[in-house]
Amino acid sequence: MFEVQIKIGLKKGISDPEGANTLKALHLLGFNTVKEVKTIRIIDLIIDEKNRDTVKKKVDEMCQRLLTNPVIHTYEINFKEQQDKGKMI
């Protein structure tokens, strides 16, 4: 079983209105040393699969088909294999 974290961000040159609004609000609150804000989205998945390569292929396909828009998004996939905790009877 694998715990997978997908970090989704915007490609360079794509406007980030949420980040821009957050930066403006921070400046209005007096946090003037903040020079840039970028927003990202994080998706955590638990996948019941034994082979890491299979998981990577499946998660990459999920990103391409549903979780991201490849035209404007970048994504990073991080894996953590979970120990089988066994089943309680």
VENLINRA-V763681 format. One line per field, one symbol per residue. ss: DSSP state (A for helix, B for strand, O for the rest). phi: phi as a letter, one per 20 degrees, with the letter a starting at -180 (. if undefined). burial: b if it has 24 or more other ideal C-beta (glycine too) atoms within 12 Angstrom, else e. A space follows every 10 residues. Layout:
# VENLINRA-V763681
ss=???
phi=???
burial=???
This chain:
# VENLINRA-V763681
ss=OBBBBBBBBB OOOOOOAAAA AAAAAAAAOO OOOOOOOOOO BBBBBBBOOO OAAAAAAAAA AAAAAAAOOO OOBBBBBBBB BOOOOOOOO
phi=.cecddddce fgnefcffff ffffffffen efefdbccec dcddcddebe dfffffffff fgffecfcdg fdddbcdcdb feffemded
burial=ebebebebeb eeeeeeeeee eeeeeeeeee eeeeeeeeee eebebebeee eeeebeebbe eebeeebbee eebebebebe eeeeeeeee
